[in-house]
C-alpha cells in the first residue's frame, strides 16, 4: 500500500473516531432532552398516545375475560368499614348503570372519581371479578380522560421486586417492556404524573402456607404495601388502584394496610343475576332450565354459592355452551367437586368452540399448558391439593415470557447446547478463511472456546430493534452522514480513502438515529422478532464495515474477497452473541421438541383466542389462577368425558 493511501486511511480513521464521539454526545443529549420533557404539552401528547395503546391492549384482555361475549354481570361492591386512614368514598356501587329504573348506585368510574384521595383497593373472593372490575374501571377512565389526566396502566404485582425498584421505576419498566416505550419518554411520563398505577394481584406476591392458607407474614406483600404508603404525588398520597383476595388482605398486619385508600369488597353474584347470565349465554335455554330453576328454588344452596362468582359462571357457560347437560352439576356435593368437573371439561370445550386451523387436540393442549404451569411454579409452592405442604421456594409466577421459558428445558442442557453450537460456528468460520499454520491452531480454538463461554451468560429481555429508515428525519441524517464521509474521504485523494470515508459516513449516519416511535415492537412475538432483527442488522453492518476495511488495507481484489469473507465470519459471530434472548429461545424450542410445539408463540396466541390464556403486556397469563393451579397438579389429561 502506498504511503498516501496509508495517510488517507489514517485521516479517515481519525474522522470516524471524531464522528463516533459526536454521535455518542448526540445520543446523550437527545436522551437528556427526551427525559426532561420541558414542554408539558408535549408530555400530554405522549400520554394521549399511551392512552390509545392501553385502550387497545386492555380492551382485548377484557374481551378475553368475558369470552368474547358482550353480556356482563353487573357486579355490586360495598365500602369496607375498616381500614387504616380510609379515604372518603360512597357506601356502595355497581359495575355499570342498569338504566333509569336501576338502583341509585354509582358506576365504577363515577365511584372512583368520588373517592378522596383517589386510592382504591378492590378485594373479593377468588374468581369474584376483581380483575374484571379493575379492567372496566381502567377502560372507563381512559375513555373519559381529559388531556391532563393520568393514563391508567395495569401492572401484575407478582414480578415487583421492591428491593430493586420503587413504584415509579416499576411503572417505567412496565411502559418499556409492555408498551415498547423508549426509556427516557417513559421516565418523563411517570415524572409528570401522567401514569396511574393499576396494581393487580397483591395476593400473588407470596407463597401460601400449608393447605393454601394465606401467609400472615407475607414479606413481599408487606413490602409492597409499605412502598405504596410511601408513594406520594406532591403533598398528597399518590393515586393508585390495587386488587387483592379478601383472605390475603385480611391476614396482613394492621400496619400493612394501604393508608388513605378506600377498600371495597366485591359482593357474590345473586341467583337472579346468575340465572339471567347463564340463560343469556345459552344457545338452547331448555337445556339450561333444570339448572336455572334449581338456583331460583335454592338461593342459599351449595350450587348457588359455587356459582356466585363471574369466573365459575363463565366457566360453566363455556363448558356447556354447545353440548352436554348443565343439570349434571346438581348431583355434585361441594365446591371442589364442581371445580374439578368444570375444569376437566374446559379445554375440550374450548377446542370445540374455537377455530383450530392447526388442529391442536385437547390432549396436546393439556400437556403443553401443564408444562408451562410447572415453569411458573416448578416446586409446587401453590395450587396443590388441600393439605399439601408448599415447597417453600417462593411464590408461583403468573406471566409466561418467551425469553424466560428456556429454563423449562433445563438450565444446564440449554446452556451446554448454546455454548457448543456457538463455539462450533466460530471455529468453523475461522478455519474457513484459510488453513492456519500449526502455531495458530491453539489461538483459534481458544477464540471458539471464549465465544462459547461468552454466551453462557444469562439472557436479558429482548432488545428492541427500530427500522432507522422509518423514523422522522432518519433519511436526512443518513444522507448527511454519507455526504460528510464522502467529502472527508475525497480529501485524502486516494480510492481507499474515499471508500473508507463513504463506509464511515454511512455508519455514523445510521448510528445517529436513536429513538423510534413507541409500540412498534409490542407483543411477545414482535419482541422476539425485534431482538433477532437487531442482532442480524448489527452483524451485517459490523461485518460489512470490517470486511471492507480489511479488503481496502490489502489493496487487491483477492484481499477484498478475503476481507469480505472475514467480515462475514465476524458478522455471524456478532449475530450469535448480540441476539441473546431470541437465540436462547430458539435453542429452547429445539431442546423441547416433542414436549412443546416448535411454533410455541403461535400456539400461545391461539390459546388466548380460545380463552385459555390472556395477554399481559409482552407475555401471557392463564385465563384464571384456578385454571393454572388445576393444570399444575394434573399432568395427565382426564379421560374422554361425556
Secondary structure, 3 states (H helix, E strand, C coil): CCHHHHHHHHHHHHHHHHHHHHHHHHHHHHHHHHHHCCCHHHHHHHHHHHHHHHHHHHHHHHHHHCCCCCCCCCCEEEECCCCCCCCECCCEEECCCCCCCCCCCEEHHHHHHCCECCEEEEEECCCCCHHHHHHHHHHHHHHCCCCCCCEEEEEEHHHCCCCCCCHHHHHHHHHHHHHCCCHHHHHHHHHCCCEEEEEECHHHCCCCCHHHCCCCCCHHHHHHHHHHHCCEECCEECCEEEEEEHHHHHHCCHHHCCCCCEEEEECCCCHHHHHHHHHHHCCCHHHHHHHHHHHHHCCCCHHHHHCCCHHHHHHHHHHCCCCCCHHHHHHCCCHHHHHHHHHHHHHHHHHHHCCCCCCCCHHHHHHHHHHHHHHHCCCCCCCCCCCCCCCCCCCCCCCECHHHHHHHHCHHHHHHHHHHHHHHHHHHHHHHHCCCCHHHHHHHHHHHHHHHHHCCCCCCCCCCCCCHHHCCCHHHHHHHHHHHHHHHHHHCCCHHHHHHHHHHHHHHHHHCCCCCCCCCCCCHHHHHHHHHHHHHHHHHHHHHHHHHHHHHHHCCHHHHHHHHHHHHHHHHHHHHHHCHHHHHHHHHHHHCECCECCCHHHHHHHHHHCCCEEEECCEEEECCHHHHHHHHCCCCCCCCCC
